[in-house]
Amino acid sequence: MAALLPPPTKPLPRRSRAPLGSLVLAYLRTTDHKQIGKLYLVTTFAFPDVAFPRLNAFSYWLFLFGGLIVLTGFLTPGGAADFGWFAYTPLSNAINSPSVGGDLWTMGLVVSGLGTILAAVNMVTTIVCLRARPVR
């Protein structure tokens, strides 16, 4: 029976768990909510489009490039960030995270966070400016 089972796989090293966890939380879940929210916003209120379509596209590209910056941390010689999901300060110094992976992780989250904020501003502006006027 043991010959039919696949060989056991080694668990991921601790160094690669934190960036993978933050990728799942910050990128997969945020993408779901942003895209479903935009679709719901435009179809429910019968808007022709969002208030600022170029800002919408710019926020998408910022979000995408932020995710790619985080992923490039895996390709650095020292590996990805090694200070946990929350960038715990005692672990983010040069002794515990000597490579550029932590810097790439931080900059990727900043860039994608800016894209998410711009998308939220666009959604709020769409609701405020394009909604129907009340009938009197």
Secondary structure by P-SEA (a helix, b strand, c coil): cccccccccccccccaaaaaaaaaaccaaaaaaaaaaaaaaaaaacccccccaaaaaaaaaaaaaaaaaaaacccccccccccccccccccccccccccaaaaaaaaaaaaaaaaaaaaaaaaaaaaacccccccc
